[in-house]
Amino acid sequence: MLLWSHNSDRRDERAWHIRIGLLIAAAGWLLVAEAATPGMRYGGLILVSAGSFCALAVFWTLCGSLLSQAAGPAGMALINCVGIAGGSAITPFVVGVLKDWSGSFAPGVLFVAATLLLTIALVTLVAAHQRATAVALEAS
C-alpha cells in the first residue's frame, strides 16, 4: 500500500492506480471462484486484499481532488455511506441469494468481481470528466 500510494503521488496519477488495484482484486475473486486447488484460492484472496487496499488508499485522494472544500466532507460521507451499505447489506444479500439459487458460492463471488469491473468503468468516466474539465479551464 505504501509503495503503491507513493508511486501514485510521485506520478501525480490517481485513476490508473485505482483501476489497476481493482483489476488485481477482480482477478483475485476470479481465482477464488474458479481455481481448482485451495492454494490457488488462497492466492486469489491475497490478490483481493492487495488490490483492494492499494486501490482504496488512492481512491480517497481522488475523491478529495474532485470535491470542493465546502462539498468535500459531505461528499466523502455520502460515498462512505453508500460503500458501507453495499458492503454490509446489499452484497451479502445478493451473494446469499445467488448461493441459494445455484448451490455454490461461485456466482456470488463472480458478482463481487463484476462490481469491481463496474467500479473500474466508473473511475474511468470520472477521470475522463476530470481531464475534460481541466482542458476547458485551461482553454478559458
BELQUI-V613369 format. One record per pair of residues at least 6 apart in sequence whose C-alpha atoms are under 8 Angstrom apart, sorted by the first residue. I is the first residue (numbers start at 1). J is the second residue. D is the distance in Angstrom with one decimal. If there is no record, write none. Layout:
[[I & J & D] [I & J & D]]
//
This chain:
[[1 & 50 & 7.6] [1 & 53 & 6.6] [1 & 54 & 4.8] [1 & 57 & 7.0] [4 & 17 & 7.5] [4 & 54 & 6.2] [5 & 54 & 7.2] [5 & 57 & 6.7] [5 & 58 & 6.1] [8 & 14 & 5.9] [8 & 17 & 6.4] [8 & 58 & 7.3] [14 & 58 & 6.3] [14 & 59 & 7.4] [14 & 61 & 7.5] [14 & 62 & 6.1] [15 & 62 & 7.4] [15 & 123 & 6.5] [15 & 124 & 7.0] [15 & 127 & 6.2] [17 & 54 & 7.9] [17 & 55 & 6.4] [17 & 58 & 6.9] [18 & 54 & 7.4] [18 & 55 & 4.3] [18 & 56 & 7.2] [18 & 58 & 6.2] [18 & 59 & 6.2] [18 & 120 & 7.8] [18 & 123 & 7.8] [19 & 55 & 7.2] [19 & 120 & 5.3] [19 & 123 & 7.2] [19 & 124 & 7.9] [20 & 51 & 7.6] [20 & 55 & 7.6] [21 & 50 & 7.6] [21 & 51 & 4.1] [21 & 52 & 6.1] [21 & 53 & 7.9] [21 & 54 & 5.8] [21 & 55 & 4.7] [22 & 51 & 5.7] [22 & 52 & 6.0] [22 & 55 & 6.0] [22 & 116 & 6.1] [22 & 117 & 7.4] [22 & 119 & 7.9] [22 & 120 & 6.8] [23 & 51 & 7.3] [23 & 116 & 7.3] [23 & 117 & 7.1] [23 & 120 & 7.6] [24 & 47 & 6.1] [24 & 48 & 6.8] [24 & 50 & 7.8] [24 & 51 & 5.0] [24 & 52 & 7.9] [25 & 47 & 5.5] [25 & 48 & 3.9] [25 & 49 & 6.9] [25 & 50 & 7.2] [25 & 51 & 4.6] [25 & 52 & 5.6] [25 & 113 & 7.7] [25 & 116 & 7.7] [26 & 48 & 6.8] [26 & 112 & 7.8] [26 & 113 & 4.6] [26 & 114 & 7.5] [26 & 116 & 6.0] [26 & 117 & 7.0] [27 & 44 & 7.3] [27 & 47 & 7.4] [27 & 48 & 7.6] [27 & 113 & 7.5] [28 & 43 & 7.4] [28 & 44 & 3.9] [28 & 45 & 5.9] [28 & 46 & 7.3] [28 & 47 & 4.8] [28 & 48 & 4.9] [29 & 44 & 6.0] [29 & 45 & 7.0] [29 & 48 & 6.3] [29 & 109 & 6.3] [29 & 110 & 6.8] [29 & 112 & 7.4] [29 & 113 & 5.7] [30 & 44 & 7.4] [30 & 109 & 7.5] [30 & 110 & 6.5] [30 & 113 & 6.8] [31 & 40 & 6.7] [31 & 41 & 5.7] [31 & 43 & 7.7] [31 & 44 & 4.9] [32 & 40 & 7.4] [32 & 41 & 4.4] [32 & 42 & 7.2] [32 & 44 & 5.2] [32 & 45 & 6.6] [32 & 106 & 8.0] [32 & 109 & 7.5] [33 & 41 & 7.5] [33 & 105 & 7.4] [33 & 106 & 4.7] [33 & 107 & 7.7] [33 & 109 & 5.9] [33 & 110 & 6.7] [34 & 106 & 7.1] [35 & 41 & 5.8] [63 & 76 & 7.2] [64 & 72 & 6.5] [64 & 76 & 7.9] [66 & 130 & 7.6] [67 & 75 & 7.1] [91 & 112 & 7.5] [94 & 108 & 7.0] [95 & 105 & 7.3] [95 & 107 & 7.5] [95 & 108 & 4.2] [95 & 109 & 7.1] [95 & 111 & 7.4] [96 & 108 & 7.3] [98 & 104 & 7.8] [98 & 105 & 7.4] [98 & 107 & 6.1] [98 & 108 & 5.5] [99 & 105 & 5.1] [99 & 106 & 7.7] [99 & 107 & 7.0] [99 & 108 & 6.4]]
//
